[in-house]
Amino acid sequence: MISVPHDVIISYATIDKPIADAVCARLEERGIRCWIAPRDILAGMDYAEAIINAIDSAKIMVLIFSSHANASKHVMREAERAVHDGYPIIPVRIEDVQPTLSLQYYISAQHWLDALTPPLEQHILKLAETVSILLGKPIAPPTQEIPPQPPEPSAQGASTESRDSYAEYHAPPLQQPPAASRYKGVGIRYGAVVIDWIVILVIWFFGYLILYSVSSSLALSDIFFFWWPLCVYLLYFIALEGTYGQTIGKKATRIKVVKEDGSPITYREAVIRTFVGVVDGLPIIIPGLIGCIVIWRSDKKQRIGDLAAHTVVVAKDATMST
Protein backbone atom coordinates (compact mmCIF):
# COMPACT_ATOMS: atom_id res chain seq x y z
CA MET A 1 0.00 0.00 0.00
CA ILE A 2 1.46 3.37 -1.06
CA SER A 3 0.28 6.46 0.80
CA VAL A 4 1.67 9.80 1.92
CA PRO A 5 2.46 9.55 5.69
CA HIS A 6 -0.24 11.34 7.67
CA ASP A 7 -2.20 11.47 10.93
CA VAL A 8 -5.30 13.28 9.68
CA ILE A 9 -7.43 12.90 6.57
CA ILE A 10 -9.62 15.83 5.53
CA SER A 11 -12.99 15.01 3.97
CA TYR A 12 -14.92 17.73 2.16
CA ALA A 13 -17.32 18.50 -0.70
CA THR A 14 -16.03 20.19 -3.84
CA ILE A 15 -17.32 23.71 -3.27
CA ASP A 16 -15.80 23.76 0.22
CA LYS A 17 -12.27 23.13 -1.12
CA PRO A 18 -10.93 26.63 -0.23
CA ILE A 19 -11.84 26.09 3.42
CA ALA A 20 -10.52 22.51 3.40
CA ASP A 21 -7.21 23.74 1.98
CA ALA A 22 -7.02 26.45 4.64
CA VAL A 23 -7.64 23.92 7.42
CA CYS A 24 -4.99 21.62 5.94
CA ALA A 25 -2.40 24.40 5.68
CA ARG A 26 -2.92 25.64 9.23
CA LEU A 27 -2.85 22.12 10.74
CA GLU A 28 0.38 21.33 8.92
CA GLU A 29 1.90 24.60 10.15
CA ARG A 30 1.42 23.15 13.63
CA GLY A 31 3.18 19.89 12.80
CA ILE A 32 0.05 17.80 12.16
CA ARG A 33 0.50 15.69 9.04
CA CYS A 34 -2.59 15.81 6.80
CA TRP A 35 -3.82 13.94 3.76
CA ILE A 36 -6.13 15.77 1.35
CA ALA A 37 -7.30 15.02 -2.17
CA PRO A 38 -6.36 15.68 -4.87
CA ARG A 39 -3.01 17.00 -3.56
CA ASP A 40 -1.83 13.74 -2.03
CA ILE A 41 -3.00 11.27 -4.66
CA LEU A 42 0.16 9.88 -6.17
CA ALA A 43 0.53 9.86 -9.94
CA GLY A 44 -0.83 6.68 -11.51
CA MET A 45 -2.94 5.64 -8.50
CA ASP A 46 -6.63 4.93 -8.80
CA TYR A 47 -8.55 7.82 -7.21
CA ALA A 48 -10.95 5.70 -5.11
CA GLU A 49 -8.21 3.30 -4.03
CA ALA A 50 -6.00 6.19 -2.94
CA ILE A 51 -8.78 7.64 -0.77
CA ILE A 52 -9.54 4.26 0.86
CA ASN A 53 -5.83 3.71 1.59
CA ALA A 54 -5.56 7.21 3.07
CA ILE A 55 -8.61 6.70 5.30
CA ASP A 56 -7.32 3.34 6.54
CA SER A 57 -3.88 4.87 7.30
CA ALA A 58 -5.23 7.88 9.21
CA LYS A 59 -5.82 8.27 12.94
CA ILE A 60 -8.40 11.08 12.78
CA MET A 61 -10.81 12.38 10.14
CA VAL A 62 -11.62 16.09 9.94
CA LEU A 63 -14.91 16.48 8.08
CA ILE A 64 -15.73 19.93 6.68
CA PHE A 65 -19.49 19.96 7.21
CA SER A 66 -21.87 22.07 5.11
CA SER A 67 -24.99 21.65 2.99
CA HIS A 68 -22.67 20.47 0.21
CA ALA A 69 -21.15 17.79 2.43
CA ASN A 70 -24.69 16.85 3.43
CA ALA A 71 -25.54 16.15 -0.22
CA SER A 72 -22.24 14.43 -1.09
CA LYS A 73 -22.30 10.65 -1.33
CA HIS A 74 -18.50 10.68 -1.35
CA VAL A 75 -18.33 12.42 2.03
CA MET A 76 -20.82 9.94 3.52
CA ARG A 77 -18.82 6.97 2.19
CA GLU A 78 -15.61 8.43 3.64
CA ALA A 79 -17.29 8.93 7.04
CA GLU A 80 -18.63 5.40 6.91
CA ARG A 81 -15.13 4.04 6.25
CA ALA A 82 -13.65 6.03 9.13
CA VAL A 83 -16.31 4.70 11.51
CA HIS A 84 -15.57 1.19 10.24
CA ASP A 85 -11.88 1.76 11.01
CA GLY A 86 -12.81 2.86 14.52
CA TYR A 87 -11.16 6.26 14.84
CA PRO A 88 -12.59 9.71 15.68
CA ILE A 89 -14.32 12.01 13.20
CA ILE A 90 -14.22 15.74 13.98
CA PRO A 91 -17.00 17.52 12.04
CA VAL A 92 -16.17 21.21 11.47
CA ARG A 93 -19.48 22.95 10.86
CA ILE A 94 -19.08 25.89 8.45
CA GLU A 95 -22.78 26.27 7.67
CA ASP A 96 -25.80 26.28 9.99
CA VAL A 97 -27.47 23.11 8.70
CA GLN A 98 -28.34 19.77 10.24
CA PRO A 99 -26.88 16.52 8.86
CA THR A 100 -29.10 14.20 6.86
CA LEU A 101 -30.21 11.05 8.63
CA SER A 102 -27.74 9.02 6.57
CA LEU A 103 -24.77 11.17 7.55
CA GLN A 104 -26.08 11.65 11.09
CA TYR A 105 -25.79 7.89 11.59
CA TYR A 106 -22.00 8.18 11.29
CA ILE A 107 -21.24 11.52 12.96
CA SER A 108 -24.04 12.17 15.49
CA ALA A 109 -21.98 10.78 18.38
CA GLN A 110 -18.92 12.86 17.51
CA HIS A 111 -17.80 16.09 19.16
CA TRP A 112 -18.65 18.97 16.81
CA LEU A 113 -16.60 22.08 16.23
CA ASP A 114 -18.71 25.02 15.11
CA ALA A 115 -16.90 27.44 12.77
CA LEU A 116 -19.90 29.55 11.83
CA THR A 117 -18.60 32.94 12.94
CA PRO A 118 -15.56 34.69 11.47
CA PRO A 119 -12.65 34.76 11.69
CA LEU A 120 -12.11 31.17 10.56
CA GLU A 121 -8.52 31.30 11.88
CA GLN A 122 -9.55 31.05 15.52
CA HIS A 123 -11.66 27.96 14.85
CA ILE A 124 -8.77 26.27 13.02
CA LEU A 125 -6.52 26.98 16.02
CA LYS A 126 -9.04 25.28 18.31
CA LEU A 127 -9.24 22.37 15.86
CA ALA A 128 -5.43 22.03 15.90
CA GLU A 129 -5.47 21.90 19.71
CA THR A 130 -8.20 19.23 19.69
CA VAL A 131 -6.38 17.11 17.11
CA SER A 132 -3.09 17.41 19.01
CA ILE A 133 -4.75 16.21 22.22
CA LEU A 134 -6.38 13.25 20.47
CA LEU A 135 -3.05 12.30 18.86
CA GLY A 136 -1.25 12.65 22.18
CA LYS A 137 1.15 15.20 20.73
CA PRO A 138 2.30 18.49 22.25
CA ILE A 139 0.55 21.49 20.76
CA ALA A 140 3.10 22.96 18.38
CA PRO A 141 3.11 26.70 17.65
CA PRO A 142 2.64 27.78 14.04
CA THR A 143 5.78 27.30 11.97
CA GLN A 144 5.32 30.84 10.67
CA GLU A 145 4.22 33.92 12.48
CA ILE A 146 2.33 36.61 10.64
CA PRO A 147 5.10 39.12 9.96
CA PRO A 148 4.86 42.88 10.10
CA GLN A 149 3.64 44.66 7.00
CA PRO A 150 6.28 44.89 4.27
CA PRO A 151 7.91 48.28 3.77
CA GLU A 152 6.29 50.74 1.46
CA PRO A 153 7.83 50.86 -2.02
CA SER A 154 10.42 53.54 -2.59
CA ALA A 155 9.88 56.43 -4.94
CA GLN A 156 11.86 54.58 -7.62
CA GLY A 157 9.38 51.71 -7.51
CA ALA A 158 8.89 48.56 -5.49
CA SER A 159 10.52 45.21 -6.10
CA THR A 160 7.90 42.96 -7.70
CA GLU A 161 9.84 39.88 -6.60
CA SER A 162 9.76 40.81 -2.92
CA ARG A 163 6.01 41.52 -2.96
CA ASP A 164 5.34 38.20 -4.70
CA SER A 165 7.42 36.40 -2.07
CA TYR A 166 5.52 38.12 0.72
CA ALA A 167 2.17 37.18 -0.76
CA GLU A 168 3.20 33.57 -1.31
CA TYR A 169 4.77 32.77 2.05
CA HIS A 170 3.04 35.15 4.46
CA ALA A 171 -0.64 35.15 3.65
CA PRO A 172 -2.84 37.20 6.01
CA PRO A 173 -5.21 35.44 8.44
CA LEU A 174 -8.06 33.73 6.66
CA GLN A 175 -11.63 34.89 6.84
CA GLN A 176 -14.46 32.47 6.18
CA PRO A 177 -15.98 33.29 2.79
CA PRO A 178 -19.75 33.81 2.83
CA ALA A 179 -21.67 30.93 1.31
CA ALA A 180 -23.34 33.20 -1.24
CA SER A 181 -19.98 34.07 -2.81
CA ARG A 182 -19.55 30.52 -4.06
CA TYR A 183 -22.48 30.76 -6.47
CA LYS A 184 -22.72 32.90 -9.58
CA GLY A 185 -25.70 35.20 -10.01
CA VAL A 186 -27.62 36.96 -12.72
CA GLY A 187 -25.01 39.38 -14.11
CA ILE A 188 -22.26 36.99 -15.18
CA ARG A 189 -24.74 34.28 -16.21
CA TYR A 190 -26.74 36.68 -18.37
CA GLY A 191 -23.49 37.64 -20.08
CA ALA A 192 -22.76 33.97 -20.75
CA VAL A 193 -26.25 33.50 -22.21
CA VAL A 194 -25.79 36.46 -24.56
CA ILE A 195 -22.56 34.89 -25.88
CA ASP A 196 -24.28 31.51 -26.25
CA TRP A 197 -27.16 33.00 -28.24
CA ILE A 198 -24.74 34.75 -30.57
CA VAL A 199 -23.10 31.36 -31.19
CA ILE A 200 -26.50 29.71 -31.72
CA LEU A 201 -27.54 32.43 -34.20
CA VAL A 202 -24.30 31.91 -36.15
CA ILE A 203 -24.95 28.16 -36.28
CA TRP A 204 -28.55 28.80 -37.37
CA PHE A 205 -27.45 31.26 -40.08
CA PHE A 206 -24.90 28.90 -41.62
CA GLY A 207 -27.41 26.06 -41.43
CA TYR A 208 -29.88 28.30 -43.26
CA LEU A 209 -27.36 29.11 -46.01
CA ILE A 210 -26.56 25.43 -46.52
CA LEU A 211 -30.22 24.43 -46.66
CA TYR A 212 -31.08 27.34 -48.97
CA SER A 213 -28.44 26.18 -51.43
CA VAL A 214 -30.13 22.75 -51.45
CA SER A 215 -33.80 23.79 -51.36
CA SER A 216 -34.86 27.43 -51.15
CA SER A 217 -38.51 26.50 -50.56
CA LEU A 218 -37.64 24.31 -47.56
CA ALA A 219 -35.28 26.95 -46.17
CA LEU A 220 -38.09 29.52 -46.22
CA SER A 221 -40.68 27.19 -44.69
CA ASP A 222 -42.20 27.61 -41.25
CA ILE A 223 -40.86 24.20 -40.25
CA PHE A 224 -37.27 25.33 -40.71
CA PHE A 225 -37.71 28.68 -38.98
CA PHE A 226 -39.30 27.08 -35.91
CA TRP A 227 -37.76 23.62 -35.53
CA TRP A 228 -34.19 24.31 -36.63
CA PRO A 229 -33.50 27.00 -33.94
CA LEU A 230 -35.16 24.79 -31.30
CA CYS A 231 -33.02 21.80 -32.26
CA VAL A 232 -29.85 23.89 -32.28
CA TYR A 233 -30.72 25.31 -28.82
CA LEU A 234 -31.39 21.89 -27.29
CA LEU A 235 -28.39 20.13 -28.81
CA TYR A 236 -26.02 23.02 -28.05
CA PHE A 237 -26.76 23.20 -24.32
CA ILE A 238 -27.26 19.46 -23.71
CA ALA A 239 -24.13 18.40 -25.60
CA LEU A 240 -21.75 21.00 -24.14
CA GLU A 241 -23.04 21.10 -20.55
CA GLY A 242 -23.47 17.32 -20.41
CA THR A 243 -19.91 16.77 -21.68
CA TYR A 244 -17.94 19.66 -20.18
CA GLY A 245 -20.27 21.39 -17.71
CA GLN A 246 -19.75 24.54 -19.78
CA THR A 247 -21.08 26.14 -22.93
CA ILE A 248 -18.93 28.52 -24.95
CA GLY A 249 -20.49 31.46 -23.08
CA LYS A 250 -19.77 29.88 -19.68
CA LYS A 251 -16.21 29.09 -20.69
CA ALA A 252 -15.69 32.70 -21.76
CA THR A 253 -17.02 33.98 -18.43
CA ARG A 254 -15.21 31.27 -16.39
CA ILE A 255 -18.25 29.70 -14.80
CA LYS A 256 -19.38 26.09 -14.75
CA VAL A 257 -22.46 23.99 -13.94
CA VAL A 258 -22.01 21.32 -11.25
CA LYS A 259 -24.30 19.22 -9.08
CA GLU A 260 -25.26 20.63 -5.68
CA ASP A 261 -22.61 18.41 -4.04
CA GLY A 262 -19.98 19.87 -6.39
CA SER A 263 -19.52 16.79 -8.59
CA PRO A 264 -19.68 17.09 -12.42
CA ILE A 265 -23.13 17.03 -14.00
CA THR A 266 -24.22 14.26 -16.37
CA TYR A 267 -26.36 14.35 -19.51
CA ARG A 268 -29.39 13.72 -17.28
CA GLU A 269 -28.94 17.04 -15.44
CA ALA A 270 -28.06 18.79 -18.70
CA VAL A 271 -31.31 17.58 -20.32
CA ILE A 272 -33.42 18.71 -17.34
CA ARG A 273 -31.71 22.13 -17.14
CA THR A 274 -32.10 22.71 -20.87
CA PHE A 275 -35.75 21.73 -21.23
CA VAL A 276 -36.85 23.53 -18.06
CA GLY A 277 -34.68 26.44 -19.20
CA VAL A 278 -37.35 27.18 -21.79
CA VAL A 279 -39.56 28.33 -18.89
CA ASP A 280 -36.71 30.36 -17.36
CA GLY A 281 -36.16 32.14 -20.66
CA LEU A 282 -39.78 33.00 -21.55
CA PRO A 283 -39.91 36.54 -23.02
CA ILE A 284 -42.13 38.12 -20.35
CA ILE A 285 -41.31 41.86 -20.49
CA ILE A 286 -37.68 40.89 -21.18
CA PRO A 287 -36.29 37.46 -22.15
CA GLY A 288 -35.20 35.48 -19.11
CA LEU A 289 -37.00 37.63 -16.54
CA ILE A 290 -38.55 34.59 -14.81
CA GLY A 291 -35.16 32.90 -14.45
CA CYS A 292 -33.57 36.12 -13.17
CA ILE A 293 -36.23 36.58 -10.48
CA VAL A 294 -35.85 32.98 -9.30
CA ILE A 295 -32.04 33.36 -9.16
CA TRP A 296 -32.33 36.59 -7.16
CA ARG A 297 -34.60 34.90 -4.61
CA SER A 298 -32.56 31.69 -4.34
CA ASP A 299 -29.88 31.24 -1.65
CA LYS A 300 -27.80 29.19 -4.09
CA LYS A 301 -28.53 31.44 -7.08
CA GLN A 302 -30.52 28.70 -8.82
CA ARG A 303 -32.99 29.22 -11.65
CA ILE A 304 -35.96 26.87 -12.16
CA GLY A 305 -33.85 24.55 -14.33
CA ASP A 306 -31.21 24.33 -11.58
CA LEU A 307 -33.83 23.57 -8.93
CA ALA A 308 -35.30 20.81 -11.08
CA ALA A 309 -31.90 19.29 -11.90
CA HIS A 310 -30.30 19.94 -8.45
CA THR A 311 -27.45 21.90 -10.02
CA VAL A 312 -25.63 25.15 -9.22
CA VAL A 313 -23.42 27.52 -11.21
CA VAL A 314 -20.02 28.25 -9.69
CA ALA A 315 -16.67 29.73 -10.68
CA LYS A 316 -14.75 27.37 -12.94
CA ASP A 317 -11.81 27.05 -10.51
CA ALA A 318 -14.05 25.91 -7.62
CA THR A 319 -14.78 22.43 -8.89
CA MET A 320 -11.95 20.10 -7.82
CA SER A 321 -12.62 17.84 -4.85
CA THR A 322 -12.94 14.42 -3.43
N, C-alpha and C positions, 0 to 999 in steps of 0.2 A: 504493500500500500504506500503510495507516494502522496505526501501532504506537507504543506508548509507548517512548521512547528507553531503551535498556538495554544492558548488557554481558553480563549473566548471566541465563539462564532457569533456573527451579527446577522440576524435575519430581518429582512425588510421587504416592502413592496416597492416596485419600480419608482413611483413618483416621490417616494421618501428618500431616494438615494442621497441627495445633498445632506440631509440630517444624519443618515447612516454613516456617510463618509466623515462627517464632523465628529461623531461619537468615536469612530475608529481612530481617527487622528489623535484625539485628546487622550484616549485610553492608552495608546501606544506611547505618547509622550510621558506617561507615568509608568512605563515599563511593563505594561500588560500586553502580552502578545495576542493579536487579533487575527481572525480569518474572515475575509469578506469577499463576496463575489461581485464582479468578475475579476477583481484584482489578483486574487490568489489562486485562480484556476490555472494550472500549469499547461503550457502549450501541448496540444495533442491529446489531452485528457478529455474524456466524455464529461459533459457539463453536470449531468445528474449524478454520475458516479463520484465526481469530485466533491459535490456538496455532501453526499452521504458519508464519504470518507472524512470530510472536515467535521461534520456533526459528531461522528463516532469518536474522533480524536480530541474533541473539546472537553472542557470541564464545566463550562457555563455557557448558556445561550443568552445573548441580549437581543430582545425582540422589540423592534421599533413599531409601536402599536398605533394605528390610525384607521380611518375608514377604509383606506386602501389595503392595509394588512388584513382587515376584517374580510374583505372580498377576495383575497388572494388564496387560491388553493395551494400554491407553493409554500406560503408562510405556514399554513395549517399543517402541511405534510412535514415541514421542518420541525415544528413544535412537537408533533406526534413522535418523530424520531428521537428528539431530545428526551421526552418523557420516557420513551422505551429504553433509552440508555441510562436513565435514572439520575440525571444531574439537574441542577437548578436552571430555571428560566426566569430571567428578569425582564418583565415587560416595561418598556419606557413609553408611557402614554403621551403622545404629542398632539392628540386631538380628543375633544371631549365626547367620546362615543363609547358605547358598551360593546363588548365582544359578542359575536354571534354564538349561538348555543354550541356549534361545532368547535369553535376555537376556545370557548369558555371551558369546555371539557378538559382541555390540556393546560390552561393557564389560570383557572379560577383560584387554585390553591396557592398561587405564587404571590410573593410580595411585589406590589406594584410601585413603580417610581413615576410620579406625575411630573411631566415637563411641559405643562400647559402655559405657564407664564414666562415671558422673557425676563432676563436673558437666558438663553439655552445653556450658556457656559456654566452657570452655577449648578444646573441639574446634572450636567456631565461630570462635574467634580464630585458630586454626591454619588453618582453611579460608580465612578472610579474607586471611591472609598469602599462602597458596598462590595464590589468585585474583589478588591484587595483582601478584604476581611474573609470572604468566602473561599478565596484561594489560599488563605493563610500566609499572605505576603505582607511585608511592611508597606505602608502607603508611601509610594515614591513621589517626590515633588515633580512638577513638570520639568522636562528636559530643557525647555526654553522659557525664559521669562519674556513677557511683553516688554520690548525695549522702549526707551524714550523716543519721541518723534524724531525722525531724521532731520538734519539741518536744512534750513531753507536754501534753495539754489542761489548761487552767487549771481551777480549782475551779468557775468559772461555766459550764464546758462548752466543748468544742472547736468550732472552726469546721468545719462539714461541708464547705464549699466547699474549704478548704485541704487537707483530707485526700483529697478526691476528686481534686484537681489533682495531689497527690503520687502517688497510685496510678496515675493516667493517664500521667504523663510520666516517672516515675522508678520503673519496675518493678524489683524485685530480680532478681539473677542467676537465670537459668533453670536448673532441674534437669530432667533427662530423665525423663519420666513412665514408670513401669514398663509393659510391654506389657499386663500383665493388667488394668490400670485402664481400658483402652479397651473392654473387653467387660463386658456386664452379666450378673450371675449369678442365682442361684436366688431370692433374696429379692424383688427388684424385679420379676422376671418372674412369680413366683408371684402377687404382688399384681395384676399386669396380667391374669393368667388368671382370678383371682377376679372382677374387674370384668367381663371378657368373658363369663363364664358367667352372671353376673347379667343381662347384656344378652340373652344367648341364651335364658335362662329367661323373660324378659319377652316376647320375640318368640314363643316357644313358647306361652305362656299366651294371648296375644291371638289367635294362630292357632287355638288350641283353642276359644276363645269364638266366633270367627267360624264355624268348622266346626260347632260344636255347634248354633249357630242355624240352620244349613242342614240338618244331618243328625246327630241325637244318636247314632244307632247307629254311624255311621262315626267320630264323634269319640271314642267309647268303645272302638273296635276296637284290637286288638293292632297292626295295620298303622300306625295313626296314632301310637300311643305309642312305637313303635320307629323308624319311618322318618322321621317329621316332625322329631324332634330331631336325627337324623343329618344330614338334608338342611340344616337350619338351621345346624348346626355347620360342615359343609363349605363351604356358600355364604358364610357369615359370614367365615371366616378367608381363604378363597381370594380372595373379591371385595375385601376391605379391604386385605389384605397385598399382593395382586397389583397393586392400583391405587395405594395410598399407602405401602406398606411398614409400615403401622401399623393395628392394630385400635383400637377405642375404649379398651380397657384400656391398650394401649401408648401411645396418645396422652396418656392421663391421667397415666401414669407417666413420660412423656418419654423413651421408648425407641423404637427403630426397627430393623427387619430390613433388612440389606443383604447383598450378596454379599461373599465373603471379600476381594475386592479393593476393597471400599468402594462399588461402583457400585450403583444401585437394583436391587432384585430384579424379576423378571418373573412373569407368571402361572405359568410353568413351575416356578420355585422355590417359589412359593406353594402349588401343587398338591402337590409332593413333601413340603414341610414339613407340610402339613395332613394328608395321608393317613398319613405315617409318624408324625405326632404322636399318632395313635391308640395306637401302641405306647408312646410316651413317657408317655401319660396313663393307662395301665392301672391299675385300682384294686387294686394289690398292697400290702397293709397300709394305705397311704394313696394316694389318687389322685395320679398323677404322680411316684411315688417313683422309677420307672425313669429318667425324664427328669432328675430332680434328681441322681441318682447320676452319670449320664453327664456332666452339666454340671459337677459338682464335680470330676470326674476329668479334664476337658478343659482344655487350656491356653487355648483360645479361648472357654471357657464355652459349648460347643455341646452341644445335646441330639442324640438320634439323628436327628431330622428335619433339624437343621442340618447334620449330617455328611453326610447323604444329598443334601441340596440345595446344599451348599457355601455356607452362609449363616452370618452371625453377628448377634448382637443388640448394638447399641451405643447410646450416648446420642444423642438426636435431633439435637443440635447438632454432632455429629461427622461429618456426612455430606456436606459440600460438598468438591469436589475437581476436579482435572482428570481 
